[in-house]
């Protein structure tokens, strides 16, 4: 369901991307139509279309005239690469910056991660 503070179109794009990553939508498979998603979420079809176009622009979905939207070959790998890069930027880089400010060496950080959080 749609619920967080991000724009609705971005949430739609992320839901479809999550489905691709989870294997719900395989390469070459269709994704739900704009109208189906709009009806399900009770939102404007133009908003859904904007979210779908985010994935088209990223090369994850392709439009097949008269047929709908389909998952491209390599879509899962492309999404994984993008999410890994975002994870490194949004989580690992700040973690390493904080570790440096605390005087922790890389080996210390590895040890802490290996031990887990209690």
N, C-alpha and C positions, 0 to 999 in steps of 0.2 A: 504494500500500500504506500501511498504518497503521504509523507508526513514531516519531513525535516525542513530546515530553513533554506535549502538550496532551491533554485528555480525549478518549477515543475518539469519543464522540458528536459533539464539535466537529470532529474530523477528518472524520467522515462528512459532516457539514453542509458543510464546506469543499470536499470532493471533489465533492459534487453541485453546489455553487455554481460551482466551477471548470468543470464540464461545461457549465453554463448559459452562463457567460461565453465559453467556447470555441466555443459553438454546437452542442455535442453534443446538448443537449436544448433544442429550440426552444420558443417560446411555444405552449402548447396540447399539447405532446408529453408522454407519460408518462415518468416516471423509473423506474428499477428498483424492484421491490417491496422491502418491508422484509425479507421472507424471502430474496429473492435476494441482497440486500446482506449479510445476516447469514451466509448460507451461503458467499458468496464470501470474506468477511473472517474467517470462522470466529469470529464473535462472537454474543452474545445478541441476538435480535431486538428486545428492549426497548431496548437501547443504540442500535441503528439507529433505532428509532422516536423516541427522544429527539433524535437528530440531525436527522431529517426534520422533527420538530415545531419545531425552531429556525427552519427555512426557512418552515414554514407560518405561524408567528407573525410572521415578517418580511414575509409577503405574497408570497413568492417561489414557493411551492408551494401547491396547493389540493387538498383531499381530494375525490374524487368517489366517493360511496358505491357500493361494489360494483365499482368500476373501478380504483381506486388513486390515486396521486398524480400531478398534472400541473403543468407549469410555467405560471405565470400570465402574462398579458399584462403587459409592462413589467418583467418579472423581471430581465432583463439590465441594464436602465437603473438599477433600484433597487440591484442588487448593485454596479454600477460606482460609483454615488454613495456607497454605504457604504464601498467600498474606497478611493476617493479621499479621503474624509474621514479614514479610518484612516491612510492614507499621510501626509496633512498632519499629523495629530496625532502619529504615531509616528516619523516621519522628518524632515519639513520643520521642524516646530517646534523639535526639539532641534538641528538643523543651524543654524537661525537664531540660537538662543540661544548656541551655541558661537561662531558668527561674530561676534556682538556682543561676546562676552567677549574675542575676539582683536582687536577694533577694526576689523573688516572692514565696509565699507559694502555695501549691496545690490548695487551695481555690481561690487564685488570678487567677491562670491559668484557673480553671473551669469557673470563672466569665468572663474572657476575651473570652473564647471559646463560652460560652453561649450568649454573646453579639454579637459575630460575628465580622468580620473585616469590617471596614468602609473605 
